[in-house]
Amino acid sequence: MGVEVKLPPQLKACLVEDWDLVNKQKQLFQLPAEMNVDSILASYVTFLKSQGKCDNTEYSVDELVYGIREYFNNMLGTQLLYQFEKPQYAEMLLAYPDIPMSQIYGAPHLLRLFVNIGTALSHLSPNRHSLISVSSYMHGFLNYLAEKSTSLFVSSNYKVASAAYCFKAL
């Protein structure tokens, strides 16, 4: 039983642009990110709590954010990067050995997490009610990302990779 996590249209466009910038134009997202994954997650928690929608949701949003962060840190190196970005990832691991990658990477990498997260969620919890709850929270988070998309997904955060990097990546 899979969970369908639908990306808002703005986020689909961001994914397509990210793919094009990295794979076709040979650009890399500049790291460490100005607005890293941890900052984005923290701003979402602050936003939700400021909305006063935090009766039962307060605990749930903290759990959701914790889960997203853990999943991101575990999946980044193996499933969220394009082949062209792997040397950059190796450089980040060397430069920041004791820092979680959620404090280094930014919104485009976080967004990639949600492409296949529904399948992963269905393997974690056999409880249908839990899956529906988590799915609902995920959609809330994705809608938040969509609202912030013009500031989170900016093509000027990418820079053309050097010739030496391109050689290393191939």
C-alpha positions as CSV (number, residue, x, y, z in Angstrom):
1,M,0.0,0.0,0.0
2,G,1.7,3.2,-1.2
3,V,1.1,6.7,0.0
4,E,0.6,9.2,-2.7
5,V,2.4,12.5,-2.0
6,K,1.4,15.0,-4.6
7,L,3.7,17.9,-5.3
8,P,2.1,21.2,-6.0
9,P,2.7,22.4,-9.6
10,Q,5.2,25.2,-8.5
11,L,7.4,22.5,-6.9
12,K,7.3,20.3,-9.9
13,A,8.6,23.2,-11.9
14,C,11.3,23.7,-9.4
15,L,12.4,20.1,-9.7
16,V,12.5,20.3,-13.5
17,E,14.6,23.5,-13.3
18,D,16.9,21.9,-10.7
19,W,17.4,18.8,-12.9
20,D,18.1,21.0,-15.9
21,L,20.6,23.3,-14.1
22,V,22.6,20.3,-12.7
23,N,22.4,17.7,-15.5
24,K,22.2,19.8,-18.6
25,Q,23.9,23.1,-17.7
26,K,26.5,21.5,-15.4
27,Q,25.8,23.9,-12.5
28,L,26.1,23.1,-8.8
29,F,24.0,24.4,-6.0
30,Q,26.3,26.5,-3.8
31,L,27.1,24.9,-0.5
32,P,26.8,25.4,2.4
33,A,23.3,26.7,1.5
34,E,22.3,30.1,2.7
35,M,18.9,28.6,3.8
36,N,19.7,25.0,4.7
37,V,17.3,22.1,5.3
38,D,17.4,22.5,9.1
39,S,16.6,26.2,8.7
40,I,13.7,25.5,6.3
41,L,12.3,22.9,8.7
42,A,12.6,25.2,11.7
43,S,10.9,28.0,9.8
44,Y,8.0,25.7,9.0
45,V,7.6,24.7,12.7
46,T,7.7,28.4,13.6
47,F,5.1,29.2,10.9
48,L,2.7,26.5,12.0
49,K,3.0,27.4,15.7
50,S,2.3,31.0,14.9
51,Q,-0.9,30.0,13.1
52,G,-2.3,28.7,16.4
53,K,-3.0,25.3,14.8
54,C,-1.0,23.4,17.3
55,D,-3.4,21.6,19.5
56,N,-2.4,18.0,18.7
57,T,-0.4,19.2,15.7
58,E,2.4,20.7,17.7
59,Y,3.7,17.3,18.7
60,S,3.1,15.9,15.3
61,V,4.9,18.7,13.5
62,D,7.9,18.2,15.7
63,E,7.9,14.5,14.9
64,L,7.4,15.2,11.2
65,V,10.3,17.6,11.0
66,Y,12.5,15.2,13.0
67,G,11.6,12.4,10.6
68,I,12.2,14.5,7.5
69,R,15.6,15.6,8.8
70,E,16.6,12.0,9.7
71,Y,15.4,10.6,6.4
72,F,17.1,13.4,4.5
73,N,20.5,12.9,6.2
74,N,20.2,9.1,5.6
75,M,19.1,9.3,2.0
76,L,21.1,12.3,0.7
77,G,24.3,10.5,-0.3
78,T,22.7,7.4,-1.8
79,Q,19.4,8.5,-3.3
80,L,19.0,12.3,-3.5
81,L,22.0,13.4,-5.5
82,Y,22.6,13.3,-9.2
83,Q,25.8,11.6,-10.4
84,F,27.2,15.0,-11.3
85,E,26.9,16.2,-7.6
86,K,28.6,13.2,-6.0
87,P,32.2,14.7,-6.0
88,Q,30.7,17.9,-4.4
89,Y,29.1,15.7,-1.7
90,A,32.4,14.0,-1.0
91,E,34.0,17.4,-0.6
92,M,31.3,18.4,1.8
93,L,31.8,15.3,3.9
94,L,35.5,16.1,4.1
95,A,35.1,19.8,4.8
96,Y,32.3,19.2,7.4
97,P,32.8,15.8,8.9
98,D,30.9,16.4,12.2
99,I,28.0,18.4,10.8
100,P,24.8,16.8,9.5
101,M,24.3,17.4,5.8
102,S,20.9,18.9,6.6
103,Q,22.9,21.9,7.8
104,I,24.8,22.1,4.5
105,Y,22.3,21.3,1.8
106,G,19.3,23.4,0.7
107,A,15.8,23.4,-0.6
108,P,16.4,21.7,-4.0
109,H,17.9,18.6,-2.3
110,L,15.1,18.6,0.3
111,L,12.5,18.7,-2.5
112,R,14.0,15.7,-4.2
113,L,13.3,13.7,-1.0
114,F,9.5,14.0,-1.6
115,V,9.6,12.5,-5.1
116,N,9.6,8.9,-3.8
117,I,8.8,9.3,-0.1
118,G,5.4,7.8,-0.4
119,T,6.8,4.4,-1.3
120,A,9.3,4.6,1.6
121,L,6.5,5.6,4.1
122,S,4.4,2.6,3.1
123,H,7.3,0.3,4.1
124,L,7.7,2.0,7.5
125,S,4.2,1.8,8.9
126,P,1.6,-0.8,8.2
127,N,-1.0,1.3,10.0
128,R,-3.3,3.0,7.4
129,H,-4.4,5.7,9.8
130,S,-0.8,6.7,10.6
131,L,-0.1,6.8,6.9
132,I,-3.0,9.1,6.2
133,S,-1.9,11.4,9.0
134,V,1.7,11.6,7.9
135,S,0.5,12.1,4.3
136,S,-1.6,15.0,5.4
137,Y,1.3,16.6,7.3
138,M,3.6,16.1,4.3
139,H,1.1,17.9,2.1
140,G,1.0,20.8,4.5
141,F,4.7,21.0,4.4
142,L,4.8,20.8,0.6
143,N,2.2,23.6,0.4
144,Y,4.4,25.7,2.7
145,L,7.4,25.0,0.4
146,A,5.3,26.0,-2.6
147,E,4.3,29.3,-0.9
148,K,8.0,30.0,-0.2
149,S,9.2,28.7,-3.6
150,T,10.3,32.0,-5.0
151,S,12.7,32.6,-2.2
152,L,13.8,28.9,-1.6
153,F,14.4,27.8,-5.3
154,V,16.5,30.5,-6.9
155,S,18.6,29.7,-9.9
156,S,21.2,32.3,-8.8
157,N,22.1,29.8,-6.0
158,Y,23.7,27.6,-8.7
159,K,27.1,28.2,-10.2
160,V,28.7,26.7,-13.3
161,A,31.1,23.9,-12.2
162,S,34.7,24.4,-13.1
163,A,36.4,22.4,-15.8
164,A,38.4,20.5,-13.2
165,Y,35.2,19.6,-11.3
166,C,33.5,18.5,-14.5
167,F,36.4,16.2,-15.3
168,K,36.3,14.7,-11.8
169,A,32.5,14.2,-12.1
170,L,32.7,12.3,-15.4
